[in-house]
């Protein structure tokens, strides 16, 4: 809430409270930015942490797509064109990037909503309601949508930018595969983001499979070498990722 534009309201409330008081802050996660943001309201606080989710849900199939930075949007577009999805949530690191990606998708007949803290409350409400109802098939958002977003039926999550905090990765891809449904999560990785991916893999305790999209004309980048000769290659058809008894596969899906 503090990152979504409610900070001025919270500040006004705090200013009308006595200096001597008890203040409690409850959060599903506490990234460093939010902890620093709250220091002004807390006096010698005690921190109580109950567990930490480090593993992605078993219902979510996830993979890394290495790519040159100059081809990131091209690969995103290729994935959207070749994937049968019900609704897709795309994450960026910054508000500017979210606006840019959304503006690039709209001219090519994509119904797109945008969600970040610089949007007005009316704009955020309209974006969420439109995404829930199916008016928008794609929503581009920052990490404010990674926690507590109540939207059922998100079939795909795409990390256009690798999150800087490993725990955010688990929360992002957890927006799909909810309520016993299956979901798919793709992460586009450039060479500059390799260290962040390594941090995520250490955090979840396992390597994430590298995938190359077949028939996509990659510009060479050293990050492609990390995929190795054993990388999965995804074909030309409209596909939806899914799980089989042998792991991660791709197969045709009808609407």
N, C-alpha and C positions, 0 to 999 in steps of 0.2 A: 504493500500500500504506500509505503514511503517513497518508493521509486515510481509510482504511477501518478504522482501529482498531489498526494494528500499531505505532504510535508508541511506546507504553510498552515493547514488546518490544525495539524498536531501541535505545531509550535504555538499557535494562538491558545490552544487548550492548556498547554504546559505553563504558559506565561500567567494564567489565571489561577494556577494551583499554588499552594503554600510551598516554600522552599523545603521544609521538612515533610517528607511524604514517603510512601512506598510506591515504587514504580516497577511493574513487571512487564517484560517483553517476551512474547512467545512467538517462535518462528519455526517452521519445518526445517529450515536451513539458516545458516548465518555466515554468508560470504563476507570477506574482509571489508568490502565497501559498505555494506549495511551496518556492520559492527561499528565502523568508524563514524557512520552517519548518526548513530544513536548515542555516541559518547556524551553529547551535550545534555541529554535528558536523564542519564543514569549517573548516580553518585556511588563510587566504590561498589560496583555491582558484583554479585556472585553469579557464576555461570553454571547451569545445570544442563547436562547433555544426556539425552536418552537414546543411545544407539545411533547408528549412522548407516544409511543404505549405500552399499558399495557395489551391488550387483544389479545389472539391468534385469527387468522382468523376463522370465523364460518365454513369455508369449511374444517377445519382440525379436525379430531377426535383424541384425545390424551389420554393416560393412563400411569400409573406408574406400573412397575413390580418390586415388592420387591424381593430381592434375596441375598443370602450370597455372600460375596466378592469372595470366592473360586469357585463359580459356575457362575460367571458373563458371562464368555465366553461360557460356556455350554448353558446357557439360550439364549444368542444371537444366537447361532447356531440353537437351537430348533426353535426360532422365524423365522429365515430365512428359515428353512426347511419346516415349516408349513404355511408360508405366501406366497400367490401369489402376487408378486410385479413386476412392470415394471422396476423400478430402485430404488435403496435404498441408501440413504446417511447416513453414520454412523459417529457420532461425538464423539471424545475423548477430554479430557482436554489437553493432552500433545502430542508433536510430537513423543516422544518415544512410547507412548501408541498407537498412530495411526499406526506406523510402526509395532508394535508387533501384533496388531489385524489383520492387512492386511496380515502379514506373516503367521498367523495361519489359515486364510481363504483360501489362495491360494492353499495349498496342497489338499484341499477337493473340488477341481473343482469349485471354485468360481472365476469369472473374476473380479479382484479387482484393483482399482486405489487408489493412495495415494496422498493427497494434504495437505501440510503444508509449513511453511516458510523456512525450511531447504532444500527443494527440489529446484533444479535449475529451471531457467525460462523455459528451454526446457522441463523438466520433468513436471512442472505444466501445461504447454500448452498441452502437450501430454495427461495428465490425464484428463483435462477438455474436450478436443476434443473427447477423447475416451468415456468418460461418456455421453456426448451429443449424440454421434452417436450410442450408444448401444454396443460398443465394450466391455465396462466394465459395468456389471450389478450392481456392488457395488462400492461406493467410500468411503474411510475412511479418515476423515479430522478433523483438529482442527477448532477453531472458525473463522479462516480466510475465511472459506466457508459459515459462517452464515449470512454474509452481502454482498449484491450485487452480489451473484452468479447467473449468467444468464443461468440457465439450466431448460428447460421446461420438464414437464412430470415426475418429481420425484414423485413416488407414495407413498413412505414411507421414514420417517426419524426415525432413532433409536439413542437415546442418550445413548451410551455405558457408558459414564460418565455424571453425573448430572452437568450442568454448575455452576460455582461458582457465577456468576452474574445473577440475576433474569431476567434482560432484554435480556440477551443472549438466554434464553430459548425461548422467543417469536420469536426472530430472527431465531433461529435454526429450530423450527418446521414450521416457515413460508416459508421454502424452498420447502415445499409440499403444495398441495391445492391451487396452483396459477392459475391465468387466468380462474377463474370460475370452475376449476376442484376440485375434492375432494381429500383428502389425509389423511394419518394416521401417527401418531407419537407415538412411544413407548419410554419410559424412564426406564432404569434399575437402581434401587436404592438399595444401600447397607445401613447398619445401620450408617456408617460414613457419608453418604450423606443426612441423614434425615433432618438436619438443613437447608441445601441448598434447599431441596424440600419445606420445610416450608416457606422459604423466597420467593420462586417462587409463592407459593399459595397466600401469602400476597400481592405480587406485582400484580398478575392478578385478585385478589379479589374473588377467588373461589377455592374450593378443587378439586384436580385432582383424578379421580377414580383409585383405586388400583385394579390390576388384577393378578390372579394366572393362570399360564398355566396348563391346565389339563394334567394329565399323566406325568408330569415332576417330577422327583424324587428330591424334594427339600431337602437340608440339612437345619435343623432347625436354624433359626436366629430370634432374637427378632423382627426384622423388619417385619417378616411375620405376626406377631400378629396385626400390624397396618392395614393390609388388612381386618381383621375382617371376620366374618362369612358371611357377605353380599357381599364379593368381587366377581366380575365377574370371571367365570372360562371359559377358552377358550379351545375348544375341539381339537381332534386329526387331523382333516382334514386340507388340505391346504386351508387357509382362507385369506380373505382380509377384514380388518376393514372397516366399513362404517357407515353412519348415517341413521336412520329411524325416523319416527315421534315420537318414544318413547325414542330416545336417541341413545346410542352407541351399535351397534350390530355387530356380525360377520356372514358372509355368504359366500357361495362358489362364486368363481370368475373364469371365463374362460379367457384365454389369447386371 
